[in-house]
């Protein structure tokens, strides 16, 4: 008798058992979808607690699907010790040949739930991808990039790629804004202009725990004024950067603070 035959014979193929399994899995899917919709709506209404509420979505999905698997496997498999060993070997071979990535993804999902390197609502960089975490599933994490593209990243990448979390579960997040000035420009005045643009932005979040900082770095053909400040809501990251850059450059022009030729910036690789 082969392992495949042993595994098949271990199944309880009673129509009632199969029907119950189908019902349980269908209800689990509907329950997971319903919980996701409800918690997502509550998270959007919670404003400052949006990320805290959203973090319960993957936890609830794991609990629902885990319970469903437990309820299905019990009646479906009636295994003696010998049969259990045989089917375990069959599953091990399947994992080795074709399901190892899926298995690694599920384990990665459990690690994400337990250790929380990131959660739904965080802004993270995983490998070459950056965006907001919109879903943590059994196998993959979904990021929405700044271009509004949904990227599914296998949870197994948690073990092989670096993960950078910009806000670590908090709604506020630091944003770095860079503008360039000519080498002969009044750097002290340029710093003051950038600082003023940062603190007066309608998106800024400034207090003792979230200070503003401005630095100057010398490049080969120009100087970079780099401002660092926090936004109250991480979704305002790019609106804040655009607002500060636009107003700082306008103030530079009004006050006669020289900026480098765009061809110099392109050659030097500056970002503004």
Secondary structure, 3 states (H helix, E strand, C coil): CCHHHHHHHCECCCHHHHHHHHHHHHHHHHHHHHHHHHHHHHHHHHHHHHHHHHCHHHHHHHHHHHHHHHHHHHHHECCCHHHHHHHHHHHHHHHHHHHHHHHHHHHHHHHHHHHCCCCCCCEEEECCEEEEEEEECCCEEEEECCCCCEEEEEHHHHHCCCEEECCCCCCCEEEEEEEEECCCCCHHHHHHHHHHHHHCCCCECCECCECCEEEEEECCCCEEEEEEEEECCHHHHHHHHHHHHHHHHHHHHHHCCCCCCHHHHHHHCCCC
